Amino acid sequence: MVKTLAAPSKYFQGADILKDLHQYVGFIGEKFIVLSDDIVIEIVRDKIRQGFQDTQASWEYIRFGGESTQAEAQRIVDIAKRDKHDGIIGIGGGKVTDTAKLVADMCGLPVVIIPTAAATDAPCSAMSVIYDEDGTFVVSKRMKKNPDVVLVDTQVIAEAPLRTFIAGVGDAFACYYEARACRSAGSMNYIGGLGTQAAYTIATLCNQALRENAVEAKKAVEGKKSTEALEKTVEAIIYMGGVGFENNGCAIAHGVYNGMTAVIKPFHAMHGEAVAVGTLIQLAAEKIDRAEYDDILGFFREVGLPVCLEDLGVEKVTDQLIMEIAQAGCTVSPNAHKMPFKVTPQVLYDAIQVVQERSR
Ligand SMILES: [Zn+2]
């Protein structure tokens, strides 16, 4: 099978770099759509103004409709065509940036992704999650290419809610373990080939950077000030986690997350929080050495990540609920079957029981 690697064309990261925005996106053209929402635009408006000051470029703020739907993307495509824009800049959380990716894919314009929190590893990927009008998941769609620019202002990230940051650590932490599983199973990545040595090294480095910096970085977010540890952690979450998962593939950690969202209603946990518990479930299914497991469990506790289903807001954890999650984990997505051994509902059920037991 062919080995393959895909990544955003350009990646910029630093404190307050939004103030120099044009310097990083000016190569695209002179007329931009800024897709965001009223809360986020208030936070970044002054920086964007400054970023376009004394340049020929102009930007038009378009208020995001609130849901990443095909119709919402079409609405923005129509505006982009009517007003002859050169590029789309999506600023905010996952739904805004996913819509920006979809708009760009539909009308063939370059896209700039500016995440305002490090809550997931999605920004660098070519994936866009589409929902219907009432917020029900429809499909996770691959764009023709990865974003042209991903720009991360780490001061904006430092000022985002702490919970989003911790969830981001949880999402990215899964990357290495899922990469390791896919590699030993010879499973395909999201590009449609096998992971390269570079991709696996990125996943490995992601894990190392999180272990070395995430606890210190948490203090930076608490103090709302970007630091070196925060910079390293943000790069691990957004760049290494993003390029890492897309180019290596996902496994049980995300498969069981998919199962949880199908079974636990209402689902209040953030993506990365549930993926963190999913990672522990994967490690239990892999029957890794107990000392290694406890070491990771200790790291999760230090960061403030959830370590069992109760931590994800499930009030009453029953054997039946665990079996339902295990069954959904095997059917809702193909992720759980990327492992180097056969994964059945019983395998996941037993692993979840181990994780529950060890969290006490
Ligand atoms: Zn994820």
Residues whose N, C-alpha, C, O or C-beta is under 5 A from the ligand:
A	BS01	ZN	D171
